[in-house]
């Protein structure tokens, strides 16, 4: 039973990830490589909602070399 709950929880987490297209829309103008703080700041400036801001704040604090790296990190967090 525990395994089923874990799988269901993972599905819920995946469905709560921001849409990758919307994510990149709110990150337009980012100069890569960019830190997590740079990404959060840009998303706020571009009018991202709280869910998207929280998703970006939850990714590891490191340098991201491009949009694909950010999308992957958000989908895994």
PyMOL commands that place a pseudoatom at each C-alpha (Angstrom):
pseudoatom trace, name=CA, resn=UNK, resi=1, chain=A, elem=C, hetatm=0, pos=[0.000, 0.000, 0.000]
pseudoatom trace, name=CA, resn=UNK, resi=2, chain=A, elem=C, hetatm=0, pos=[2.840, 2.396, 0.787]
pseudoatom trace, name=CA, resn=UNK, resi=3, chain=A, elem=C, hetatm=0, pos=[4.238, 1.952, -2.721]
pseudoatom trace, name=CA, resn=UNK, resi=4, chain=A, elem=C, hetatm=0, pos=[0.897, 2.916, -4.256]
pseudoatom trace, name=CA, resn=UNK, resi=5, chain=A, elem=C, hetatm=0, pos=[0.761, 6.106, -2.163]
pseudoatom trace, name=CA, resn=UNK, resi=6, chain=A, elem=C, hetatm=0, pos=[4.266, 7.023, -3.213]
pseudoatom trace, name=CA, resn=UNK, resi=7, chain=A, elem=C, hetatm=0, pos=[3.349, 6.581, -6.883]
pseudoatom trace, name=CA, resn=UNK, resi=8, chain=A, elem=C, hetatm=0, pos=[0.168, 8.616, -6.496]
pseudoatom trace, name=CA, resn=UNK, resi=9, chain=A, elem=C, hetatm=0, pos=[2.080, 11.360, -4.679]
pseudoatom trace, name=CA, resn=UNK, resi=10, chain=A, elem=C, hetatm=0, pos=[4.632, 11.507, -7.492]
pseudoatom trace, name=CA, resn=UNK, resi=11, chain=A, elem=C, hetatm=0, pos=[1.856, 11.813, -10.087]
pseudoatom trace, name=CA, resn=UNK, resi=12, chain=A, elem=C, hetatm=0, pos=[0.335, 14.697, -8.147]
pseudoatom trace, name=CA, resn=UNK, resi=13, chain=A, elem=C, hetatm=0, pos=[3.709, 16.423, -7.945]
pseudoatom trace, name=CA, resn=UNK, resi=14, chain=A, elem=C, hetatm=0, pos=[4.232, 15.988, -11.680]
pseudoatom trace, name=CA, resn=UNK, resi=15, chain=A, elem=C, hetatm=0, pos=[0.824, 17.412, -12.487]
pseudoatom trace, name=CA, resn=UNK, resi=16, chain=A, elem=C, hetatm=0, pos=[1.537, 20.441, -10.308]
pseudoatom trace, name=CA, resn=UNK, resi=17, chain=A, elem=C, hetatm=0, pos=[4.677, 21.374, -12.236]
pseudoatom trace, name=CA, resn=UNK, resi=18, chain=A, elem=C, hetatm=0, pos=[4.333, 24.596, -14.203]
pseudoatom trace, name=CA, resn=UNK, resi=19, chain=A, elem=C, hetatm=0, pos=[3.735, 24.328, -17.923]
pseudoatom trace, name=CA, resn=UNK, resi=20, chain=A, elem=C, hetatm=0, pos=[7.205, 24.438, -19.567]
pseudoatom trace, name=CA, resn=UNK, resi=21, chain=A, elem=C, hetatm=0, pos=[6.061, 26.932, -22.197]
pseudoatom trace, name=CA, resn=UNK, resi=22, chain=A, elem=C, hetatm=0, pos=[4.619, 29.267, -19.566]
pseudoatom trace, name=CA, resn=UNK, resi=23, chain=A, elem=C, hetatm=0, pos=[7.760, 28.841, -17.478]
pseudoatom trace, name=CA, resn=UNK, resi=24, chain=A, elem=C, hetatm=0, pos=[9.998, 29.913, -20.354]
pseudoatom trace, name=CA, resn=UNK, resi=25, chain=A, elem=C, hetatm=0, pos=[7.658, 32.789, -21.195]
pseudoatom trace, name=CA, resn=UNK, resi=26, chain=A, elem=C, hetatm=0, pos=[8.248, 34.175, -17.706]
pseudoatom trace, name=CA, resn=UNK, resi=27, chain=A, elem=C, hetatm=0, pos=[11.993, 33.662, -18.030]
pseudoatom trace, name=CA, resn=UNK, resi=28, chain=A, elem=C, hetatm=0, pos=[12.420, 35.573, -21.279]
pseudoatom trace, name=CA, resn=UNK, resi=29, chain=A, elem=C, hetatm=0, pos=[15.432, 37.832, -21.137]
pseudoatom trace, name=CA, resn=UNK, resi=30, chain=A, elem=C, hetatm=0, pos=[17.439, 35.657, -18.739]
pseudoatom trace, name=CA, resn=UNK, resi=31, chain=A, elem=C, hetatm=0, pos=[21.147, 35.796, -19.493]
pseudoatom trace, name=CA, resn=UNK, resi=32, chain=A, elem=C, hetatm=0, pos=[22.446, 32.209, -19.088]
pseudoatom trace, name=CA, resn=UNK, resi=33, chain=A, elem=C, hetatm=0, pos=[24.204, 30.847, -17.156]
pseudoatom trace, name=CA, resn=UNK, resi=34, chain=A, elem=C, hetatm=0, pos=[21.835, 32.040, -14.457]
pseudoatom trace, name=CA, resn=UNK, resi=35, chain=A, elem=C, hetatm=0, pos=[21.467, 31.326, -10.761]
pseudoatom trace, name=CA, resn=UNK, resi=36, chain=A, elem=C, hetatm=0, pos=[18.239, 30.293, -9.077]
pseudoatom trace, name=CA, resn=UNK, resi=37, chain=A, elem=C, hetatm=0, pos=[17.941, 33.807, -7.648]
pseudoatom trace, name=CA, resn=UNK, resi=38, chain=A, elem=C, hetatm=0, pos=[18.332, 35.315, -11.137]
pseudoatom trace, name=CA, resn=UNK, resi=39, chain=A, elem=C, hetatm=0, pos=[15.553, 33.049, -12.417]
pseudoatom trace, name=CA, resn=UNK, resi=40, chain=A, elem=C, hetatm=0, pos=[13.206, 33.921, -9.553]
pseudoatom trace, name=CA, resn=UNK, resi=41, chain=A, elem=C, hetatm=0, pos=[13.887, 37.644, -9.963]
pseudoatom trace, name=CA, resn=UNK, resi=42, chain=A, elem=C, hetatm=0, pos=[13.221, 37.548, -13.712]
pseudoatom trace, name=CA, resn=UNK, resi=43, chain=A, elem=C, hetatm=0, pos=[10.048, 35.498, -13.289]
pseudoatom trace, name=CA, resn=UNK, resi=44, chain=A, elem=C, hetatm=0, pos=[8.711, 38.028, -10.770]
pseudoatom trace, name=CA, resn=UNK, resi=45, chain=A, elem=C, hetatm=0, pos=[9.563, 40.903, -13.109]
pseudoatom trace, name=CA, resn=UNK, resi=46, chain=A, elem=C, hetatm=0, pos=[7.761, 39.088, -15.962]
pseudoatom trace, name=CA, resn=UNK, resi=47, chain=A, elem=C, hetatm=0, pos=[4.567, 38.672, -13.893]
pseudoatom trace, name=CA, resn=UNK, resi=48, chain=A, elem=C, hetatm=0, pos=[4.800, 34.983, -12.967]
pseudoatom trace, name=CA, resn=UNK, resi=49, chain=A, elem=C, hetatm=0, pos=[2.182, 33.752, -10.507]
pseudoatom trace, name=CA, resn=UNK, resi=50, chain=A, elem=C, hetatm=0, pos=[2.985, 32.495, -7.003]
pseudoatom trace, name=CA, resn=UNK, resi=51, chain=A, elem=C, hetatm=0, pos=[2.898, 28.834, -8.083]
pseudoatom trace, name=CA, resn=UNK, resi=52, chain=A, elem=C, hetatm=0, pos=[5.587, 29.455, -10.681]
pseudoatom trace, name=CA, resn=UNK, resi=53, chain=A, elem=C, hetatm=0, pos=[7.684, 31.492, -8.237]
pseudoatom trace, name=CA, resn=UNK, resi=54, chain=A, elem=C, hetatm=0, pos=[7.447, 28.701, -5.643]
pseudoatom trace, name=CA, resn=UNK, resi=55, chain=A, elem=C, hetatm=0, pos=[8.452, 26.126, -8.255]
pseudoatom trace, name=CA, resn=UNK, resi=56, chain=A, elem=C, hetatm=0, pos=[11.550, 28.137, -9.154]
pseudoatom trace, name=CA, resn=UNK, resi=57, chain=A, elem=C, hetatm=0, pos=[12.405, 28.721, -5.495]
pseudoatom trace, name=CA, resn=UNK, resi=58, chain=A, elem=C, hetatm=0, pos=[12.302, 24.970, -4.915]
pseudoatom trace, name=CA, resn=UNK, resi=59, chain=A, elem=C, hetatm=0, pos=[14.961, 24.063, -7.504]
pseudoatom trace, name=CA, resn=UNK, resi=60, chain=A, elem=C, hetatm=0, pos=[18.566, 23.500, -6.373]
pseudoatom trace, name=CA, resn=UNK, resi=61, chain=A, elem=C, hetatm=0, pos=[20.627, 26.647, -5.847]
pseudoatom trace, name=CA, resn=UNK, resi=62, chain=A, elem=C, hetatm=0, pos=[23.144, 26.389, -8.678]
pseudoatom trace, name=CA, resn=UNK, resi=63, chain=A, elem=C, hetatm=0, pos=[23.940, 27.868, -12.074]
pseudoatom trace, name=CA, resn=UNK, resi=64, chain=A, elem=C, hetatm=0, pos=[21.633, 26.829, -14.941]
pseudoatom trace, name=CA, resn=UNK, resi=65, chain=A, elem=C, hetatm=0, pos=[23.124, 26.838, -18.417]
pseudoatom trace, name=CA, resn=UNK, resi=66, chain=A, elem=C, hetatm=0, pos=[19.893, 27.216, -20.374]
pseudoatom trace, name=CA, resn=UNK, resi=67, chain=A, elem=C, hetatm=0, pos=[16.118, 26.904, -20.525]
pseudoatom trace, name=CA, resn=UNK, resi=68, chain=A, elem=C, hetatm=0, pos=[16.139, 23.107, -20.802]
pseudoatom trace, name=CA, resn=UNK, resi=69, chain=A, elem=C, hetatm=0, pos=[18.136, 22.779, -17.579]
pseudoatom trace, name=CA, resn=UNK, resi=70, chain=A, elem=C, hetatm=0, pos=[15.625, 24.997, -15.771]
pseudoatom trace, name=CA, resn=UNK, resi=71, chain=A, elem=C, hetatm=0, pos=[12.610, 23.092, -17.104]
pseudoatom trace, name=CA, resn=UNK, resi=72, chain=A, elem=C, hetatm=0, pos=[14.197, 19.798, -16.090]
pseudoatom trace, name=CA, resn=UNK, resi=73, chain=A, elem=C, hetatm=0, pos=[15.009, 21.047, -12.570]
pseudoatom trace, name=CA, resn=UNK, resi=74, chain=A, elem=C, hetatm=0, pos=[11.469, 22.376, -12.064]
pseudoatom trace, name=CA, resn=UNK, resi=75, chain=A, elem=C, hetatm=0, pos=[9.915, 19.116, -13.235]
pseudoatom trace, name=CA, resn=UNK, resi=76, chain=A, elem=C, hetatm=0, pos=[12.081, 17.126, -10.801]
pseudoatom trace, name=CA, resn=UNK, resi=77, chain=A, elem=C, hetatm=0, pos=[11.495, 19.270, -7.735]
for i in range(1, 77): cmd.bond("trace and resi %d" % i, "trace and resi %d" % (i + 1))
show_as sticks, trace
zoom trace
